[in-house]
């Protein structure tokens, strides 16, 4: 299990860390402790309490479930369909350039493709990477 945490420091400083552990989950309910993303009327929720790079690198195509990504990042900014396939995405940074993490989810609820911090000039065409194996 990957446990992510945030440590309080003097204003303006933030340390994000990750600890791989095999012990009990971060809470009795089995979920990872995290604060909800910030949200206002003019902007969607975004992830500000975990390092999305750690989450993106921990995703194993064809093995990691969409639910496990949701437990780490919270509710997705978007959870929709593209040509009948489920695509979930999270805004992980609002400052320019914005950073997004998106996953294509197969019918079993498993991540079949991943998009993370790729320049918008490079189009992402979600493709089921698991069907090739």
N, CA, C and O atoms as a GROMACS GRO file, in nm:
protein
  532
    1UNK      N    1   0.084  -0.117   0.000
    1UNK     CA    2   0.000   0.000   0.000
    1UNK      C    3   0.089   0.124   0.000
    1UNK      O    4   0.193   0.125   0.065
    2UNK      N    5   0.048   0.226  -0.071
    2UNK     CA    6   0.121   0.351  -0.077
    2UNK      C    7   0.048   0.451   0.011
    2UNK      O    8  -0.070   0.479  -0.013
    3UNK      N    9   0.115   0.504   0.112
    3UNK     CA   10   0.055   0.602   0.200
    3UNK      C   11   0.119   0.737   0.173
    3UNK      O   12   0.241   0.751   0.175
    4UNK      N   13   0.036   0.836   0.147
    4UNK     CA   14   0.084   0.970   0.120
    4UNK      C   15   0.051   1.059   0.238
    4UNK      O   16  -0.053   1.041   0.301
    5UNK      N   17   0.137   1.154   0.270
    5UNK     CA   18   0.112   1.241   0.383
    5UNK      C   19   0.160   1.382   0.356
    5UNK      O   20   0.240   1.405   0.265
    6UNK      N   21   0.110   1.476   0.435
    6UNK     CA   22   0.146   1.617   0.425
    6UNK      C   23   0.187   1.663   0.563
    6UNK      O   24   0.116   1.639   0.661
    7UNK      N   25   0.301   1.728   0.573
    7UNK     CA   26   0.351   1.774   0.701
    7UNK      C   27   0.343   1.926   0.708
    7UNK      O   28   0.380   1.994   0.612
    8UNK      N   29   0.296   1.980   0.821
    8UNK     CA   30   0.285   2.125   0.837
    8UNK      C   31   0.422   2.186   0.864
    8UNK      O   32   0.501   2.133   0.942
    9UNK      N   33   0.449   2.296   0.797
    9UNK     CA   34   0.573   2.370   0.813
    9UNK      C   35   0.539   2.518   0.822
    9UNK      O   36   0.422   2.554   0.814
   10UNK      N   37   0.638   2.604   0.838
   10UNK     CA   38   0.610   2.748   0.838
   10UNK      C   39   0.537   2.787   0.710
   10UNK      O   40   0.553   2.720   0.608
   11UNK      N   41   0.458   2.894   0.714
   11UNK     CA   42   0.382   2.937   0.595
   11UNK      C   43   0.471   2.944   0.471
   11UNK      O   44   0.585   2.989   0.477
   12UNK      N   45   0.416   2.897   0.362
   12UNK     CA   46   0.488   2.903   0.235
   12UNK      C   47   0.570   2.780   0.204
   12UNK      O   48   0.617   2.764   0.092
   13UNK      N   49   0.588   2.690   0.302
   13UNK     CA   50   0.665   2.569   0.278
   13UNK      C   51   0.575   2.448   0.290
   13UNK      O   52   0.485   2.444   0.374
   14UNK      N   53   0.600   2.350   0.207
   14UNK     CA   54   0.520   2.228   0.208
   14UNK      C   55   0.610   2.112   0.172
   14UNK      O   56   0.687   2.120   0.077
   15UNK      N   57   0.600   2.006   0.247
   15UNK     CA   58   0.676   1.885   0.214
   15UNK      C   59   0.575   1.775   0.189
   15UNK      O   60   0.484   1.751   0.269
   16UNK      N   61   0.590   1.710   0.077
   16UNK     CA   62   0.508   1.595   0.044
   16UNK      C   63   0.595   1.473   0.049
   16UNK      O   64   0.711   1.478   0.008
   17UNK      N   65   0.542   1.364   0.098
   17UNK     CA   66   0.622   1.244   0.105
   17UNK      C   67   0.538   1.121   0.083
   17UNK      O   68   0.415   1.127   0.087
   18UNK      N   69   0.603   1.012   0.061
   18UNK     CA   70   0.534   0.885   0.043
   18UNK      C   71   0.610   0.779   0.119
   18UNK      O   72   0.733   0.779   0.125
   19UNK      N   73   0.534   0.688   0.176
   19UNK     CA   74   0.594   0.578   0.249
   19UNK      C   75   0.524   0.451   0.202
   19UNK      O   76   0.403   0.439   0.214
   20UNK      N   77   0.600   0.359   0.150
   20UNK     CA   78   0.543   0.230   0.112
   20UNK      C   79   0.540   0.146   0.238
   20UNK      O   80   0.641   0.135   0.309
   21UNK      N   81   0.426   0.086   0.265
   21UNK     CA   82   0.417   0.006   0.387
   21UNK      C   83   0.330  -0.116   0.362
   21UNK      O   84   0.249  -0.119   0.269
   22UNK      N   85   0.347  -0.214   0.446
   22UNK     CA   86   0.264  -0.333   0.435
   22UNK      C   87   0.176  -0.346   0.556
   22UNK      O   88   0.107  -0.446   0.572
   23UNK      N   89   0.175  -0.246   0.642
   23UNK     CA   90   0.096  -0.247   0.764
   23UNK      C   91  -0.048  -0.209   0.736
   23UNK      O   92  -0.094  -0.211   0.622
   24UNK      N   93  -0.121  -0.174   0.843
   24UNK     CA   94  -0.262  -0.140   0.828
   24UNK      C   95  -0.280  -0.011   0.751
   24UNK      O   96  -0.187   0.070   0.742
   25UNK      N   97  -0.399   0.010   0.693
   25UNK     CA   98  -0.424   0.132   0.618
   25UNK      C   99  -0.417   0.255   0.709
   25UNK      O  100  -0.413   0.243   0.831
   26UNK      N  101  -0.416   0.372   0.647
   26UNK     CA  102  -0.399   0.496   0.720
   26UNK      C  103  -0.514   0.526   0.815
   26UNK      O  104  -0.495   0.600   0.911
   27UNK      N  105  -0.633   0.470   0.790
   27UNK     CA  106  -0.744   0.491   0.881
   27UNK      C  107  -0.817   0.360   0.901
   27UNK      O  108  -0.798   0.264   0.825
   28UNK      N  109  -0.901   0.356   1.003
   28UNK     CA  110  -0.974   0.233   1.034
   28UNK      C  111  -1.069   0.194   0.922
   28UNK      O  112  -1.100   0.077   0.906
   29UNK      N  113  -1.115   0.292   0.843
   29UNK     CA  114  -1.208   0.263   0.734
   29UNK      C  115  -1.138   0.204   0.613
   29UNK      O  116  -1.204   0.158   0.520
   30UNK      N  117  -1.004   0.205   0.614
   30UNK     CA  118  -0.929   0.149   0.502
   30UNK      C  119  -0.893   0.250   0.397
   30UNK      O  120  -0.834   0.215   0.295
   31UNK      N  121  -0.928   0.378   0.419
   31UNK     CA  122  -0.896   0.478   0.320
   31UNK      C  123  -0.770   0.553   0.360
   31UNK      O  124  -0.733   0.558   0.478
   32UNK      N  125  -0.705   0.612   0.262
   32UNK     CA  126  -0.586   0.692   0.287
   32UNK      C  127  -0.629   0.828   0.336
   32UNK      O  128  -0.721   0.888   0.279
   33UNK      N  129  -0.565   0.878   0.439
   33UNK     CA  130  -0.599   1.010   0.491
   33UNK      C  131  -0.557   1.116   0.390
   33UNK      O  132  -0.444   1.113   0.341
   34UNK      N  133  -0.645   1.208   0.358
   34UNK     CA  134  -0.614   1.318   0.268
   34UNK      C  135  -0.716   1.428   0.290
   34UNK      O  136  -0.827   1.402   0.335
   35UNK      N  137  -0.680   1.547   0.258
   35UNK     CA  138  -0.773   1.659   0.263
   35UNK      C  139  -0.838   1.671   0.127
   35UNK      O  140  -0.775   1.640   0.026
   36UNK      N  141  -0.964   1.715   0.121
   36UNK     CA  142  -1.028   1.730  -0.010
   36UNK      C  143  -0.960   1.839  -0.090
   36UNK      O  144  -0.900   1.931  -0.034
   37UNK      N  145  -0.968   1.828  -0.221
   37UNK     CA  146  -0.912   1.931  -0.307
   37UNK      C  147  -0.986   2.062  -0.285
   37UNK      O  148  -1.101   2.062  -0.242
   38UNK      N  149  -0.920   2.173  -0.315
   38UNK     CA  150  -0.983   2.303  -0.301
   38UNK      C  151  -1.084   2.322  -0.412
   38UNK      O  152  -1.063   2.275  -0.524
   39UNK      N  153  -1.194   2.390  -0.381
   39UNK     CA  154  -1.294   2.414  -0.483
   39UNK      C  155  -1.364   2.546  -0.454
   39UNK      O  156  -1.396   2.576  -0.339
   40UNK      N  157  -1.386   2.625  -0.558
   40UNK     CA  158  -1.464   2.747  -0.547
   40UNK      C  159  -1.566   2.744  -0.659
   40UNK      O  160  -1.564   2.655  -0.744
   41UNK      N  161  -1.654   2.842  -0.659
   41UNK     CA  162  -1.757   2.845  -0.762
   41UNK      C  163  -1.698   2.861  -0.901
   41UNK      O  164  -1.759   2.817  -0.999
   42UNK      N  165  -1.580   2.923  -0.913
   42UNK     CA  166  -1.523   2.950  -1.044
   42UNK      C  167  -1.421   2.846  -1.090
   42UNK      O  168  -1.375   2.853  -1.204
   43UNK      N  169  -1.385   2.750  -1.004
   43UNK     CA  170  -1.286   2.651  -1.046
   43UNK      C  171  -1.323   2.513  -0.995
   43UNK      O  172  -1.381   2.501  -0.887
   44UNK      N  173  -1.291   2.408  -1.070
   44UNK     CA  174  -1.322   2.272  -1.027
   44UNK      C  175  -1.228   2.229  -0.914
   44UNK      O  176  -1.127   2.293  -0.887
   45UNK      N  177  -1.265   2.118  -0.851
   45UNK     CA  178  -1.179   2.062  -0.747
   45UNK      C  179  -1.046   2.023  -0.809
   45UNK      O  180  -1.040   1.982  -0.925
   46UNK      N  181  -0.939   2.035  -0.733
   46UNK     CA  182  -0.809   1.990  -0.780
   46UNK      C  183  -0.733   1.932  -0.663
   46UNK      O  184  -0.764   1.960  -0.547
   47UNK      N  185  -0.635   1.853  -0.694
   47UNK     CA  186  -0.556   1.784  -0.593
   47UNK      C  187  -0.446   1.876  -0.546
   47UNK      O  188  -0.367   1.925  -0.627
   48UNK      N  189  -0.439   1.900  -0.414
   48UNK     CA  190  -0.334   1.986  -0.364
   48UNK      C  191  -0.262   1.927  -0.244
   48UNK      O  192  -0.176   1.992  -0.184
   49UNK      N  193  -0.297   1.806  -0.207
   49UNK     CA  194  -0.241   1.750  -0.084
   49UNK      C  195  -0.150   1.631  -0.106
   49UNK      O  196  -0.088   1.582  -0.012
   50UNK      N  197  -0.140   1.583  -0.228
   50UNK     CA  198  -0.053   1.470  -0.256
   50UNK      C  199   0.034   1.505  -0.377
   50UNK      O  200  -0.002   1.592  -0.457
   51UNK      N  201   0.145   1.439  -0.389
   51UNK     CA  202   0.232   1.459  -0.504
   51UNK      C  203   0.182   1.366  -0.614
   51UNK      O  204   0.202   1.245  -0.608
   52UNK      N  205   0.118   1.422  -0.715
   52UNK     CA  206   0.059   1.343  -0.822
   52UNK      C  207   0.164   1.264  -0.898
   52UNK      O  208   0.132   1.161  -0.958
   53UNK      N  209   0.290   1.311  -0.898
   53UNK     CA  210   0.398   1.236  -0.966
   53UNK      C  211   0.414   1.099  -0.902
   53UNK      O  212   0.437   1.000  -0.971
   54UNK      N  213   0.404   1.093  -0.771
   54UNK     CA  214   0.417   0.966  -0.700
   54UNK      C  215   0.302   0.874  -0.738
   54UNK      O  216   0.322   0.755  -0.763
   55UNK      N  217   0.182   0.930  -0.741
   55UNK     CA  218   0.065   0.849  -0.778
   55UNK      C  219   0.078   0.800  -0.921
   55UNK      O  220   0.057   0.682  -0.948
   56UNK      N  221   0.115   0.890  -1.015
   56UNK     CA  222   0.127   0.852  -1.156
   56UNK      C  223   0.230   0.740  -1.174
   56UNK      O  224   0.207   0.646  -1.249
   57UNK      N  225   0.342   0.752  -1.106
   57UNK     CA  226   0.447   0.650  -1.119
   57UNK      C  227   0.411   0.518  -1.051
   57UNK      O  228   0.469   0.414  -1.082
   58UNK      N  229   0.314   0.522  -0.960
   58UNK     CA  230   0.274   0.400  -0.891
   58UNK      C  231   0.169   0.320  -0.968
   58UNK      O  232   0.144   0.204  -0.937
   59UNK      N  233   0.108   0.383  -1.070
   59UNK     CA  234   0.006   0.314  -1.149
   59UNK      C  235   0.072   0.211  -1.239
   59UNK      O  236   0.165   0.242  -1.313
   60UNK      N  237   0.023   0.088  -1.231
   60UNK     CA  238   0.071  -0.020  -1.316
   60UNK      C  239  -0.044  -0.053  -1.412
   60UNK      O  240  -0.149  -0.102  -1.372
   61UNK      N  241  -0.020  -0.025  -1.541
   61UNK     CA  242  -0.124  -0.052  -1.640
   61UNK      C  243  -0.168  -0.197  -1.632
   61UNK      O  244  -0.086  -0.288  -1.613
   62UNK      N  245  -0.297  -0.218  -1.647
   62UNK     CA  246  -0.359  -0.350  -1.650
   62UNK      C  247  -0.363  -0.417  -1.512
   62UNK      O  248  -0.406  -0.531  -1.501
   63UNK      N  249  -0.319  -0.348  -1.407
   63UNK     CA  250  -0.324  -0.403  -1.270
   63UNK      C  251  -0.387  -0.306  -1.171
   63UNK      O  252  -0.470  -0.348  -1.090
   64UNK      N  253  -0.350  -0.179  -1.175
   64UNK     CA  254  -0.402  -0.081  -1.081
   64UNK      C  255  -0.549  -0.053  -1.113
   64UNK      O  256  -0.586  -0.039  -1.230
   65UNK      N  257  -0.632  -0.044  -1.009
   65UNK     CA  258  -0.774  -0.017  -1.031
   65UNK      C  259  -0.802   0.133  -1.024
   65UNK      O  260  -0.728   0.209  -0.962
   66UNK      N  261  -0.909   0.173  -1.091
   66UNK     CA  262  -0.952   0.312  -1.086
   66UNK      C  263  -0.987   0.351  -0.943
   66UNK      O  264  -0.962   0.465  -0.902
   67UNK      N  265  -1.044   0.260  -0.866
   67UNK     CA  266  -1.079   0.288  -0.727
   67UNK      C  267  -0.955   0.319  -0.643
   67UNK      O  268  -0.961   0.404  -0.554
   68UNK      N  269  -0.844   0.251  -0.669
   68UNK     CA  270  -0.724   0.278  -0.591
   68UNK      C  271  -0.667   0.416  -0.624
   68UNK      O  272  -0.615   0.484  -0.536
   69UNK      N  273  -0.676   0.458  -0.750
   69UNK     CA  274  -0.632   0.592  -0.788
   69UNK      C  275  -0.724   0.696  -0.722
   69UNK      O  276  -0.677   0.798  -0.673
   70UNK      N  277  -0.854   0.669  -0.722
   70UNK     CA  278  -0.950   0.759  -0.658
   70UNK      C  279  -0.924   0.771  -0.508
   70UNK      O  280  -0.938   0.880  -0.453
   71UNK      N  281  -0.887   0.663  -0.443
   71UNK     CA  282  -0.857   0.669  -0.299
   71UNK      C  283  -0.738   0.760  -0.271
   71UNK      O  284  -0.734   0.828  -0.169
   72UNK      N  285  -0.641   0.761  -0.362
   72UNK     CA  286  -0.522   0.844  -0.342
   72UNK      C  287  -0.544   0.991  -0.380
   72UNK      O  288  -0.493   1.080  -0.312
   73UNK      N  289  -0.620   1.015  -0.486
   73UNK     CA  290  -0.637   1.152  -0.535
   73UNK      C  291  -0.772   1.215  -0.502
   73UNK      O  292  -0.790   1.335  -0.522
   74UNK      N  293  -0.865   1.137  -0.451
   74UNK     CA  294  -0.999   1.190  -0.423
   74UNK      C  295  -1.087   1.182  -0.545
   74UNK      O  296  -1.054   1.116  -0.644
   75UNK      N  297  -1.200   1.249  -0.537
   75UNK     CA  298  -1.294   1.248  -0.649
   75UNK      C  299  -1.231   1.313  -0.771
   75UNK      O  300  -1.166   1.417  -0.759
   76UNK      N  301  -1.250   1.254  -0.888
   76UNK     CA  302  -1.191   1.313  -1.009
   76UNK      C  303  -1.257   1.445  -1.046
   76UNK      O  304  -1.373   1.470  -1.013
   77UNK      N  305  -1.181   1.530  -1.114
   77UNK     CA  306  -1.234   1.655  -1.167
   77UNK      C  307  -1.338   1.622  -1.274
   77UNK      O  308  -1.442   1.688  -1.283
   78UNK      N  309  -1.309   1.521  -1.354
   78UNK     CA  310  -1.403   1.473  -1.456
   78UNK      C  311  -1.406   1.321  -1.453
   78UNK      O  312  -1.304   1.255  -1.432
   79UNK      N  313  -1.525   1.266  -1.475
   79UNK     CA  314  -1.546   1.121  -1.480
   79UNK      C  315  -1.648   1.098  -1.590
   79UNK      O  316  -1.768   1.102  -1.565
   80UNK      N  317  -1.599   1.074  -1.711
   80UNK     CA  318  -1.689   1.070  -1.825
   80UNK      C  319  -1.662   0.956  -1.920
   80UNK      O  320  -1.588   0.863  -1.890
   81UNK      N  321  -1.724   0.967  -2.037
   81UNK     CA  322  -1.713   0.864  -2.140
   81UNK      C  323  -1.655   0.925  -2.267
   81UNK      O  324  -1.688   1.038  -2.304
   82UNK      N  325  -1.569   0.849  -2.333
   82UNK     CA  326  -1.513   0.886  -2.462
   82UNK      C  327  -1.528   0.765  -2.553
   82UNK      O  328  -1.464   0.662  -2.530
   83UNK      N  329  -1.611   0.776  -2.654
   83UNK     CA  330  -1.639   0.665  -2.745
   83UNK      C  331  -1.682   0.541  -2.667
   83UNK      O  332  -1.645   0.429  -2.702
   84UNK      N  333  -1.758   0.561  -2.560
   84UNK     CA  334  -1.809   0.450  -2.480
   84UNK      C  335  -1.714   0.400  -2.373
   84UNK      O  336  -1.751   0.314  -2.293
   85UNK      N  337  -1.593   0.451  -2.368
   85UNK     CA  338  -1.494   0.408  -2.268
   85UNK      C  339  -1.488   0.511  -2.156
   85UNK      O  340  -1.495   0.632  -2.181
   86UNK      N  341  -1.473   0.464  -2.034
   86UNK     CA  342  -1.467   0.553  -1.918
   86UNK      C  343  -1.329   0.619  -1.907
   86UNK      O  344  -1.226   0.551  -1.913
   87UNK      N  345  -1.329   0.750  -1.890
   87UNK     CA  346  -1.206   0.828  -1.870
   87UNK      C  347  -1.227   0.912  -1.745
   87UNK      O  348  -1.325   0.985  -1.733
   88UNK      N  349  -1.132   0.903  -1.652
   88UNK     CA  350  -1.135   0.982  -1.529
   88UNK      C  351  -1.013   1.073  -1.531
   88UNK      O  352  -0.905   1.031  -1.572
   89UNK      N  353  -1.030   1.198  -1.485
   89UNK     CA  354  -0.914   1.288  -1.482
   89UNK      C  355  -0.917   1.374  -1.357
   89UNK      O  356  -1.023   1.403  -1.300
   90UNK      N  357  -0.798   1.414  -1.315
   90UNK     CA  358  -0.779   1.499  -1.199
   90UNK      C  359  -0.692   1.617  -1.240
   90UNK      O  360  -0.593   1.600  -1.311
   91UNK      N  361  -0.728   1.737  -1.197
   91UNK     CA  362  -0.642   1.853  -1.213
   91UNK      C  363  -0.551   1.852  -1.091
   91UNK      O  364  -0.598   1.864  -0.978
   92UNK      N  365  -0.422   1.837  -1.113
   92UNK     CA  366  -0.330   1.823  -1.001
   92UNK      C  367  -0.252   1.949  -0.971
   92UNK      O  368  -0.186   1.959  -0.868
   93UNK      N  369  -0.258   2.048  -1.062
   93UNK     CA  370  -0.196   2.177  -1.037
   93UNK      C  371  -0.266   2.280  -1.125
   93UNK      O  372  -0.286   2.258  -1.245
   94UNK      N  373  -0.302   2.393  -1.063
   94UNK     CA  374  -0.371   2.498  -1.138
   94UNK      C  375  -0.277   2.605  -1.192
   94UNK      O  376  -0.311   2.673  -1.289
   95UNK      N  377  -0.159   2.621  -1.130
   95UNK     CA  378  -0.066   2.721  -1.179
   95UNK      C  379  -0.021   2.683  -1.320
   95UNK      O  380  -0.020   2.566  -1.357
   96UNK      N  381   0.017   2.784  -1.395
   96UNK     CA  382   0.062   2.759  -1.531
   96UNK      C  383   0.201   2.697  -1.531
   96UNK      O  384   0.290   2.748  -1.463
   97UNK      N  385   0.222   2.591  -1.602
   97UNK     CA  386   0.122   2.517  -1.678
   97UNK      C  387   0.041   2.425  -1.587
   97UNK      O  388   0.093   2.369  -1.491
   98UNK      N  389  -0.086   2.410  -1.620
   98UNK     CA  390  -0.171   2.319  -1.544
   98UNK      C  391  -0.121   2.176  -1.565
   98UNK      O  392  -0.063   2.144  -1.668
   99UNK      N  393  -0.144   2.092  -1.465
   99UNK     CA  394  -0.101   1.953  -1.473
   99UNK      C  395  -0.224   1.865  -1.452
   99UNK      O  396  -0.302   1.885  -1.359
  100UNK      N  397  -0.239   1.767  -1.540
  100UNK     CA  398  -0.352   1.675  -1.533
  100UNK      C  399  -0.303   1.531  -1.526
  100UNK      O  400  -0.199   1.496  -1.581
  101UNK      N  401  -0.380   1.449  -1.457
  101UNK     CA  402  -0.359   1.305  -1.458
  101UNK      C  403  -0.492   1.246  -1.504
  101UNK      O  404  -0.596   1.272  -1.445
  102UNK      N  405  -0.488   1.166  -1.608
  102UNK     CA  406  -0.609   1.104  -1.662
  102UNK      C  407  -0.583   0.956  -1.685
  102UNK      O  408  -0.471   0.915  -1.717
  103UNK      N  409  -0.688   0.876  -1.668
  103UNK     CA  410  -0.677   0.733  -1.690
  103UNK      C  411  -0.795   0.684  -1.773
  103UNK      O  412  -0.908   0.732  -1.759
  104UNK      N  413  -0.767   0.589  -1.860
  104UNK     CA  414  -0.870   0.515  -1.932
  104UNK      C  415  -0.897   0.392  -1.848
  104UNK      O  416  -0.804   0.322  -1.809
  105UNK      N  417  -1.023   0.364  -1.821
  105UNK     CA  418  -1.061   0.253  -1.735
  105UNK      C  419  -1.134   0.149  -1.818
  105UNK      O  420  -1.229   0.181  -1.889
  106UNK      N  421  -1.090   0.023  -1.808
  106UNK     CA  422  -1.156  -0.083  -1.885
  106UNK      C  423  -1.283  -0.131  -1.813
  106UNK      O  424  -1.317  -0.081  -1.706
  107UNK      N  425  -1.352  -0.227  -1.872
  107UNK     CA  426  -1.479  -0.275  -1.818
  107UNK      C  427  -1.465  -0.342  -1.682
  107UNK      O  428  -1.563  -0.358  -1.610
  108UNK      N  429  -1.342  -0.382  -1.646
  108UNK     CA  430  -1.318  -0.445  -1.514
  108UNK      C  431  -1.285  -0.342  -1.407
  108UNK      O  432  -1.269  -0.377  -1.290
  109UNK      N  433  -1.275  -0.213  -1.446
  109UNK     CA  434  -1.240  -0.108  -1.351
  109UNK      C  435  -1.090  -0.094  -1.333
  109UNK      O  436  -1.045  -0.036  -1.234
  110UNK      N  437  -1.013  -0.147  -1.428
  110UNK     CA  438  -0.867  -0.145  -1.422
  110UNK      C  439  -0.814  -0.037  -1.516
  110UNK      O  440  -0.869  -0.016  -1.624
  111UNK      N  441  -0.707   0.031  -1.475
  111UNK     CA  442  -0.647   0.136  -1.556
  111UNK      C  443  -0.582   0.072  -1.679
  111UNK      O  444  -0.493  -0.012  -1.668
  112UNK      N  445  -0.629   0.115  -1.798
  112UNK     CA  446  -0.580   0.058  -1.923
  112UNK      C  447  -0.491   0.155  -2.000
  112UNK      O  448  -0.424   0.114  -2.096
  113UNK      N  449  -0.489   0.281  -1.961
  113UNK     CA  450  -0.401   0.380  -2.022
  113UNK      C  451  -0.389   0.496  -1.925
  113UNK      O  452  -0.478   0.519  -1.843
  114UNK      N  453  -0.277   0.571  -1.935
  114UNK     CA  454  -0.247   0.677  -1.840
  114UNK      C  455  -0.192   0.798  -1.914
  114UNK      O  456  -0.113   0.785  -2.008
  115UNK      N  457  -0.234   0.915  -1.871
  115UNK     CA  458  -0.184   1.043  -1.923
  115UNK      C  459  -0.146   1.126  -1.803
  115UNK      O  460  -0.227   1.146  -1.713
  116UNK      N  461  -0.020   1.175  -1.799
  116UNK     CA  462   0.020   1.259  -1.687
  116UNK      C  463   0.123   1.363  -1.732
  116UNK      O  464   0.226   1.329  -1.790
  117UNK      N  465   0.094   1.487  -1.705
  117UNK     CA  466   0.185   1.599  -1.725
  117UNK      C  467   0.250   1.600  -1.864
  117UNK      O  468   0.371   1.622  -1.877
  118UNK      N  469   0.168   1.577  -1.965
  118UNK     CA  470   0.216   1.581  -2.103
  118UNK      C  471   0.174   1.716  -2.160
  118UNK      O  472   0.062   1.761  -2.134
  119UNK      N  473   0.260   1.784  -2.235
  119UNK     CA  474   0.221   1.914  -2.292
  119UNK      C  475   0.093   1.902  -2.373
  119UNK      O  476   0.070   1.803  -2.442
  120UNK      N  477   0.009   2.005  -2.364
  120UNK     CA  478  -0.119   2.001  -2.435
  120UNK      C  479  -0.101   1.996  -2.586
  120UNK      O  480  -0.194   1.958  -2.657
  121UNK      N  481   0.017   2.033  -2.635
  121UNK     CA  482   0.043   2.025  -2.779
  121UNK      C  483   0.051   1.880  -2.827
  121UNK      O  484   0.038   1.852  -2.946
  122UNK      N  485   0.072   1.788  -2.734
  122UNK     CA  486   0.078   1.645  -2.768
  122UNK      C  487  -0.058   1.585  -2.736
  122UNK      O  488  -0.091   1.568  -2.619
  123UNK      N  489  -0.137   1.551  -2.839
  123UNK     CA  490  -0.271   1.497  -2.812
  123UNK      C  491  -0.264   1.358  -2.750
  123UNK      O  492  -0.180   1.276  -2.786
  124UNK      N  493  -0.354   1.334  -2.655
  124UNK     CA  494  -0.364   1.201  -2.593
  124UNK      C  495  -0.482   1.131  -2.655
  124UNK      O  496  -0.595   1.180  -2.647
  125UNK      N  497  -0.458   1.018  -2.716
  125UNK     CA  498  -0.564   0.936  -2.770
  125UNK      C  499  -0.569   0.811  -2.682
  125UNK      O  500  -0.488   0.720  -2.700
  126UNK      N  501  -0.663   0.807  -2.586
  126UNK     CA  502  -0.668   0.692  -2.496
  126UNK      C  503  -0.679   0.561  -2.574
  126UNK      O  504  -0.766   0.545  -2.660
  127UNK      N  505  -0.591   0.470  -2.542
  127UNK     CA  506  -0.588   0.340  -2.610
  127UNK      C  507  -0.576   0.231  -2.506
  127UNK      O  508  -0.492   0.240  -2.416
  128UNK      N  509  -0.658   0.130  -2.516
  128UNK     CA  510  -0.654   0.019  -2.420
  128UNK      C  511  -0.522  -0.057  -2.437
  128UNK      O  512  -0.508  -0.139  -2.528
  129UNK      N  513  -0.426  -0.028  -2.350
  129UNK     CA  514  -0.296  -0.093  -2.355
  129UNK      C  515  -0.302  -0.238  -2.310
  129UNK      O  516  -0.211  -0.315  -2.339
  130UNK      N  517  -0.408  -0.275  -2.240
  130UNK     CA  518  -0.421  -0.412  -2.189
  130UNK      C  519  -0.464  -0.510  -2.298
  130UNK      O  520  -0.436  -0.629  -2.288
  131UNK      N  521  -0.533  -0.461  -2.401
  131UNK     CA  522  -0.580  -0.550  -2.508
  131UNK      C  523  -0.463  -0.602  -2.592
  131UNK      O  524  -0.478  -0.702  -2.662
  132UNK      N  525  -0.348  -0.534  -2.584
  132UNK     CA  526  -0.229  -0.574  -2.662
  132UNK      C  527  -0.152  -0.687  -2.595
  132UNK      O  528  -0.065  -0.749  -2.657
  133UNK      N  529  -0.182  -0.713  -2.470
  133UNK     CA  530  -0.103  -0.812  -2.394
  133UNK      C  531  -0.164  -0.948  -2.402
  133UNK      O  532  -0.112  -1.043  -2.345
   0.00000   0.00000   0.00000
